[in-house]
Amino acid sequence: MPSTSPLFDLTGRRAVVTGCRRGIGLAMAEALAEAGADIIGVSAQLEAHGSEVERRVTEHGRSFAAYRVDFADRQAVTRFAEQVEADHGPVDILINNAGTIARHPSADFPDDVWDHLIEVDLTSQFVLSRELGRRMLERGHGKIVFTASLLSFQGGVFVPAYTAAKSGIAGLTKALANEWASSGVCVNAIAPGYIATDNTEALRDDEARSAAILDRIPAGRWGESRDLAGATVFLASRASDYVHGTVLPVDGGWLGR
């Protein structure tokens, strides 16, 4: 059911959620649907019908449409941006969550892996935001939310491309907000902490590393994807109309330690 508060009510809004097939993106899509939004789900491997994200969205009484897009293919991203509003009408909310990660020592980091990761985690995010954001500007309203990272603030270990991309996302959030805030388009980002997803499986499987991470998190636990729900709805709703260019950590207190 939609929120009883009009500030957080997304009824009648249409949201594109990338990387929605699992993990954080799945939780974001469900949270927006629970608040009343209809969802256009996008992922590289998203099933045309019968996906978990479709099931969760429709259980909240909202419509769901699935698109399969390779975010390493810039032309495919552009084609999707052109097609989605032709198919469904104006997009009110864009959740830029699609991404990947690769771990190699920096001295041995392969060029092709670097190029792929920067394309998926940074360039495709800009291309989709530019194309859908242009139409939001024409209409005078819209919400764009990026998924940043703790590595938008820190360096990490063995993930130079991911860190570079997520640092770029933080800068891109501010740059777009500077240009678009006065036209009614809010651009912000969420920086998840250590969330128990596929991307962090290697860390959680390393007993020493996992223990060190937990020791630093004031909340005393790994985050769950659902922990991102409130921040997602807030940044997609009227409640955040005067919030621009913010990278909002949802990290159990990690950055405050």
Phi, psi and chi 1 to 4 in degrees:
 res  aa     phi    psi   chi1   chi2   chi3   chi4
   1 MET       -  143.1  -66.8  -70.6  -67.4      -
   2 PRO   -61.0  155.7  -21.6   32.2      -      -
   3 SER   -60.2  146.4  167.4      -      -      -
   4 THR   -76.5  -15.7   55.7      -      -      -
   5 SER   -87.6  127.0  168.0      -      -      -
   6 PRO   -63.5  -24.3   19.8  -30.8      -      -
   7 LEU   -63.8  -31.2  -77.4  176.3      -      -
   8 PHE  -108.5    3.7  -62.7   93.6      -      -
   9 ASP   -79.4  121.1 -173.2   -1.2      -      -
  10 LEU  -106.2   16.8  -60.5  178.4      -      -
  11 THR   -56.9  131.5  -58.5      -      -      -
  12 GLY    86.5   -5.5      -      -      -      -
  13 ARG   -88.2  150.6  -60.5  -67.3 -173.5  179.4
  14 ARG  -117.1  124.7 -173.2  173.4  -67.0  111.1
  15 ALA  -121.1  130.5      -      -      -      -
  16 VAL   -93.5  125.6  168.1      -      -      -
  17 VAL  -123.5  113.5 -176.9      -      -      -
  18 THR   -91.0  153.7   72.8      -      -      -
  19 GLY    61.4   40.7      -      -      -      -
  20 CYS   -94.2    0.1   67.7      -      -      -
  21 ARG   -70.6  -27.1 -172.8  169.3  178.4  -94.8
  22 ARG  -158.2  174.9   58.1 -170.7 -178.7 -175.4
  23 GLY    59.8 -137.0      -      -      -      -
  24 ILE   -61.4  -43.6  -70.9  171.8      -      -
  25 GLY   -62.5  -38.7      -      -      -      -
  26 LEU   -62.5  -44.9  172.8   58.1      -      -
  27 ALA   -64.8  -38.4      -      -      -      -
  28 MET   -64.1  -45.2  -71.5  173.5  155.3      -
  29 ALA   -61.5  -43.3      -      -      -      -
  30 GLU   -65.2  -40.8 -177.8  177.2   13.6      -
  31 ALA   -62.6  -42.0      -      -      -      -
  32 LEU   -66.2  -39.6  -64.8  173.8      -      -
  33 ALA   -64.7  -40.6      -      -      -      -
  34 GLU   -61.8  -31.2 -171.6  174.9    5.2      -
  35 ALA   -84.4   -3.8      -      -      -      -
  36 GLY   116.4   -2.6      -      -      -      -
  37 ALA   -82.2  146.5      -      -      -      -
  38 ASP   -84.4  144.2  -65.4  -46.5      -      -
  39 ILE  -117.4  131.9  -54.2  -60.5      -      -
  40 ILE  -108.7  107.7  -61.6  164.6      -      -
  41 GLY   -92.9  139.5      -      -      -      -
  42 VAL  -136.2  130.8 -166.5      -      -      -
  43 SER  -161.8  158.2 -175.7      -      -      -
  44 ALA   -66.7  -29.6      -      -      -      -
  45 GLN  -121.9   21.7  -58.6  -63.5  -32.9      -
  46 LEU   -68.8  131.1 -175.3   59.2      -      -
  47 GLU   -67.6  144.4  -57.9   90.7  -22.3      -
  48 ALA   -65.0  -35.3      -      -      -      -
  49 HIS  -145.9  150.3  -58.8  -74.5      -      -
  50 GLY    82.0   16.0      -      -      -      -
  51 SER   -75.0  163.1   64.9      -      -      -
  52 GLU   -63.7  -39.6  175.8   66.5   11.0      -
  53 VAL   -66.4  -39.1   62.0      -      -      -
  54 GLU   -61.6  -43.5  178.5 -179.4   20.5      -
  55 ARG   -60.1  -45.8 -178.4 -174.1   69.3   78.1
  56 ARG   -67.1  -40.4  -66.0 -164.6 -167.4 -177.4
  57 VAL   -65.0  -47.7  167.5      -      -      -
  58 THR   -70.1  -25.2   55.5      -      -      -
  59 GLU   -63.0  -24.0  -79.7 -178.2   -8.5      -
  60 HIS   -90.8    8.0  -68.6  -68.8      -      -
  61 GLY    80.2   16.4      -      -      -      -
  62 ARG  -107.2  158.3  -49.4  -42.5  -54.4  171.0
  63 SER   -82.6  154.8   68.4      -      -      -
  64 PHE  -138.9  135.2 -179.4   81.5      -      -
  65 ALA  -128.7  136.9      -      -      -      -
  66 ALA  -108.0  137.6      -      -      -      -
  67 TYR  -132.8  137.6  -73.3   80.1      -      -
  68 ARG  -104.1  117.8 -177.9  175.1  -72.1 -169.2
  69 VAL  -133.9  132.0  176.2      -      -      -
  70 ASP   -86.5  109.4  179.1    0.8      -      -
  71 PHE   -76.1   -4.4  -72.9   90.3      -      -
  72 ALA   -85.7   -7.8      -      -      -      -
  73 ASP  -106.4  101.1 -178.3  -16.9      -      -
  74 ARG   -61.3  -37.5 -162.0  173.8  -52.6 -179.2
  75 GLN   -66.1  -35.7  -67.8 -177.1  -18.6      -
  76 ALA   -66.2  -37.9      -      -      -      -
  77 VAL   -64.6  -43.6  173.6      -      -      -
  78 THR   -64.0  -41.6  -58.1      -      -      -
  79 ARG   -62.7  -41.3  -73.8 -164.8  -60.4  -89.7
  80 PHE   -60.4  -45.9  165.5   71.8      -      -
  81 ALA   -59.4  -36.7      -      -      -      -
  82 GLU   -71.3  -35.0  -66.8  171.3  -11.2      -
  83 GLN   -82.5  -34.7 -172.2   63.4   41.7      -
  84 VAL   -64.6  -41.2   65.4      -      -      -
  85 GLU   -76.4  -26.5  -69.8 -159.7  -12.3      -
  86 ALA   -65.5  -34.9      -      -      -      -
  87 ASP   -79.9  -35.1  -69.9  -12.9      -      -
  88 HIS  -127.8   -9.3  -59.3  -76.1      -      -
  89 GLY    93.9 -173.4      -      -      -      -
  90 PRO   -59.4  139.9  -23.1   33.3      -      -
  91 VAL   -93.1  124.0  170.3      -      -      -
  92 ASP   -91.4  -31.7  -56.5  -66.2      -      -
  93 ILE  -133.3  131.9  -58.8  159.5      -      -
  94 LEU  -121.2  119.0  168.8   59.8      -      -
  95 ILE  -104.9  107.0  -53.4  -65.9      -      -
  96 ASN   -89.3   85.9  -90.6  -47.0      -      -
  97 ASN  -112.6  -17.7  173.7   71.3      -      -
  98 ALA   -57.8  140.0      -      -      -      -
  99 GLY  -176.2  170.2      -      -      -      -
 100 THR  -144.7  170.7 -172.5      -      -      -
 101 ILE  -143.5  150.8 -166.1  168.0      -      -
 102 ALA  -144.5  138.2      -      -      -      -
 103 ARG  -115.9  118.3  -68.2  179.3  170.0   85.0
 104 HIS  -149.1  147.8  -60.5  -80.4      -      -
 105 PRO   -55.1  139.6  -23.7   33.8      -      -
 106 SER   -58.5  -35.2  -65.1      -      -      -
 107 ALA   -66.9  -18.0      -      -      -      -
 108 ASP  -120.0   15.6  -58.1  -46.9      -      -
 109 PHE   -69.7  122.6 -153.6   91.0      -      -
 110 PRO   -71.5  141.5  -15.7   30.4      -      -
 111 ASP   -59.0  -42.5  -73.0   -7.9      -      -
 112 ASP   -67.5  -33.7   60.4  -24.3      -      -
 113 VAL   -68.9  -41.7  176.9      -      -      -
 114 TRP   -57.6  -50.5  173.4  -82.4      -      -
 115 ASP   -61.2  -43.0  -69.0  -17.3      -      -
 116 HIS   -62.5  -45.7  175.1   81.5      -      -
 117 LEU   -68.3  -41.0 -159.4  145.4      -      -
 118 ILE   -64.7  -38.4  -65.2  -63.2      -      -
 119 GLU   -63.0  -47.1 -174.5   70.4   33.2      -
 120 VAL   -72.8  -46.4  171.2      -      -      -
 121 ASP   -86.7  -17.4  -73.2    9.7      -      -
 122 LEU  -129.0  -57.0 -179.5   57.7      -      -
 123 THR   -64.4  -45.4  -56.8      -      -      -
 124 SER   -62.8  -32.9   73.0      -      -      -
 125 GLN   -64.3  -41.5  -44.5  -69.8  -40.6      -
 126 PHE   -66.6  -45.2  169.9   68.6      -      -
 127 VAL   -59.6  -47.1  169.4      -      -      -
 128 LEU   -66.7  -39.5 -169.7   53.7      -      -
 129 SER   -65.8  -40.5  -61.1      -      -      -
 130 ARG   -61.7  -47.6  179.8 -171.1   64.7 -161.7
 131 GLU   -70.0  -47.0  -62.9  -55.8  -52.1      -
 132 LEU   -77.9  -31.7  -66.3 -176.9      -      -
 133 GLY   -64.6  -35.3      -      -      -      -
 134 ARG   -57.9  -39.7 -177.5 -174.8  -61.6  121.9
 135 ARG   -74.9  -33.8  -67.4  150.9 -161.8  173.5
 136 MET   -61.8  -41.0  -68.3  177.2  177.7      -
 137 LEU   -61.3  -40.5  -68.3  170.0      -      -
 138 GLU   -63.3  -34.6  -68.0  170.3   -5.6      -
 139 ARG   -87.0  -16.9  -65.6 -170.4  -67.6  -92.1
 140 GLY    84.0   17.0      -      -      -      -
 141 HIS  -162.7  155.8   64.9   85.8      -      -
 142 GLY   162.3  158.7      -      -      -      -
 143 LYS  -129.4  125.8  -59.2  -81.4 -174.6  170.1
 144 ILE  -121.3  126.9  -63.3  176.1      -      -
 145 VAL  -127.2  120.4 -178.3      -      -      -
 146 PHE   -92.7  153.1  -68.4   95.6      -      -
 147 THR   -95.9  107.1  -61.9      -      -      -
 148 ALA   -88.7 -143.0      -      -      -      -
 149 SER  -168.9  161.9  168.7      -      -      -
 150 LEU   -58.1  -26.8  -67.4 -177.0      -      -
 151 LEU   -80.8    4.3  -60.5 -169.7      -      -
 152 SER   -73.7  -17.0  -61.2      -      -      -
 153 PHE  -113.7  -25.8  -54.7   95.4      -      -
 154 GLN  -124.9  174.8  -58.3  173.7  -29.6      -
 155 GLY   -94.1  -28.6      -      -      -      -
 156 GLY    71.3 -179.1      -      -      -      -
 157 VAL  -133.8  126.9  179.5      -      -      -
 158 PHE    68.5   16.5  -59.2  141.9      -      -
 159 VAL  -132.7   54.6  -73.8      -      -      -
 160 PRO   -63.6  -38.2   24.2  -35.5      -      -
 161 ALA   -69.8  -42.9      -      -      -      -
 162 TYR   -62.5  -43.8 -176.0   81.8      -      -
 163 THR   -62.5  -43.3  -59.5      -      -      -
 164 ALA   -62.0  -42.9      -      -      -      -
 165 ALA   -65.7  -46.2      -      -      -      -
 166 LYS   -71.8  -30.1  -68.0  -58.3 -175.2  179.0
 167 SER   -65.9  -37.9  -63.9      -      -      -
 168 GLY   -63.3  -37.4      -      -      -      -
 169 ILE   -61.5  -41.3  -71.7  -64.7      -      -
 170 ALA   -61.9  -43.7      -      -      -      -
 171 GLY   -67.7  -40.1      -      -      -      -
 172 LEU   -63.6  -39.2 -179.5   60.0      -      -
 173 THR   -55.8  -46.7  -62.9      -      -      -
 174 LYS   -69.1  -41.1  -64.7  176.4  176.6   64.7
 175 ALA   -63.5  -45.8      -      -      -      -
 176 LEU   -67.0  -39.0  -64.8 -179.0      -      -
 177 ALA   -61.7  -40.5      -      -      -      -
 178 ASN   -57.8  -38.8  -73.7  -17.0      -      -
 179 GLU   -83.8  -32.6  -67.5 -171.8   42.4      -
 180 TRP  -106.8  -14.2  -65.0   -4.6      -      -
 181 ALA   -58.4  -41.6      -      -      -      -
 182 SER   -69.6  -12.0   62.4      -      -      -
 183 SER  -102.1   10.8  -62.6      -      -      -
 184 GLY    88.8    9.6      -      -      -      -
 185 VAL  -106.3  118.6  177.7      -      -      -
 186 CYS   -92.5  127.0  -63.4      -      -      -
 187 VAL  -122.4  120.1 -175.8      -      -      -
 188 ASN  -143.9  177.5  -66.5  -73.7      -      -
 189 ALA  -142.9  154.4      -      -      -      -
 190 ILE  -111.2  133.0  -63.2  170.6      -      -
 191 ALA  -108.2   96.6      -      -      -      -
 192 PRO   -66.7  146.7  -17.2   31.0      -      -
 193 GLY   -80.9 -148.4      -      -      -      -
 194 TYR   -80.6  101.1  -75.3   93.0      -      -
 195 ILE  -105.7  138.8  -51.0  -64.4      -      -
 196 ALA   -76.1   86.9      -      -      -      -
 197 THR  -131.8  179.9   65.4      -      -      -
 198 ASP   -59.4  -34.9  -68.5  -11.7      -      -
 199 ASN   -64.2  -25.4  -83.4   -1.8      -      -
 200 THR  -106.9    9.6   60.1      -      -      -
 201 GLU   -59.5  -41.7 -175.1  175.0    4.2      -
 202 ALA   -62.5  -37.2      -      -      -      -
 203 LEU   -68.8  -42.2  -64.7  176.9      -      -
 204 ARG   -69.6  -27.5  -72.3 -179.2  -74.3  116.6
 205 ASP   -77.4  -16.8  -72.6  -15.1      -      -
 206 ASP   -89.9  104.2 -177.2  -30.5      -      -
 207 GLU   -58.2  -43.7  -69.9 -174.9   11.3      -
 208 ALA   -66.6  -44.1      -      -      -      -
 209 ARG   -67.2  -42.8 -176.8   81.1  172.5  105.7
 210 SER   -61.9  -42.0 -179.5      -      -      -
 211 ALA   -64.3  -39.6      -      -      -      -
 212 ALA   -65.4  -38.7      -      -      -      -
 213 ILE   -65.0  -49.1  -71.2  168.9      -      -
 214 LEU   -60.9  -34.6  -79.0  172.7      -      -
 215 ASP   -65.1  -25.3 -173.3   57.3      -      -
 216 ARG   -92.5  -17.1  177.8  171.8  165.6  165.5
 217 ILE   -83.1  112.7  -59.7  172.8      -      -
 218 PRO   -56.9  -32.6  -29.4   37.4      -      -
 219 ALA   -68.2  -17.5      -      -      -      -
 220 GLY    78.5   16.5      -      -      -      -
 221 ARG  -154.5  158.4   65.4  174.2  175.8   85.5
 222 TRP   -67.3  146.7  -75.5   76.2      -      -
 223 GLY   -73.5  161.2      -      -      -      -
 224 GLU  -113.5  154.2  -59.5  175.0    0.6      -
 225 SER   -54.9  -36.5  -64.9      -      -      -
 226 ARG   -63.9  -19.7 -175.1   67.2 -178.9  173.6
 227 ASP   -64.3  -16.6  -71.0  -37.5      -      -
 228 LEU   -87.3   -6.4  -77.8  -61.5      -      -
 229 ALA   -61.7  -49.0      -      -      -      -
 230 GLY   -62.9  -44.6      -      -      -      -
 231 ALA   -63.4  -37.5      -      -      -      -
 232 THR   -63.5  -49.2  -57.3      -      -      -
 233 VAL   -63.6  -42.4  172.5      -      -      -
 234 PHE   -56.4  -51.1  167.2   62.7      -      -
 235 LEU   -73.7  -15.9  -69.0  177.1      -      -
 236 ALA   -93.7   -6.7      -      -      -      -
 237 SER  -110.2  175.8   71.8      -      -      -
 238 ARG   -65.6  -18.6  -71.4 -165.3  -67.2  131.9
 239 ALA   -61.5  -21.1      -      -      -      -
 240 SER  -111.2   24.6   62.0      -      -      -
 241 ASP   -62.3  -21.4  -81.4   -4.5      -      -
 242 TYR  -110.3   23.4 -161.4   58.6      -      -
 243 VAL  -109.2  118.1  179.8      -      -      -
 244 HIS  -139.4  134.9  -62.0  -83.7      -      -
 245 GLY    72.6   21.1      -      -      -      -
 246 THR   -95.2  139.4  -67.7      -      -      -
 247 VAL  -109.0  105.2 -178.6      -      -      -
 248 LEU   -94.2  110.2  173.6   61.9      -      -
 249 PRO   -72.6  135.8  -15.1   30.3      -      -
 250 VAL  -125.8   85.1 -178.7      -      -      -
 251 ASP  -136.2   13.3   64.1   -7.6      -      -
 252 GLY    66.7   13.6      -      -      -      -
 253 GLY    96.4    5.9      -      -      -      -
 254 TRP   -52.0  -50.4  172.6  -82.8      -      -
 255 LEU   -71.5  -17.7  -71.4  173.6      -      -
 256 GLY   -86.8   -4.3      -      -      -      -
 257 ARG   -74.7      - -168.2   62.6  176.0 -103.2
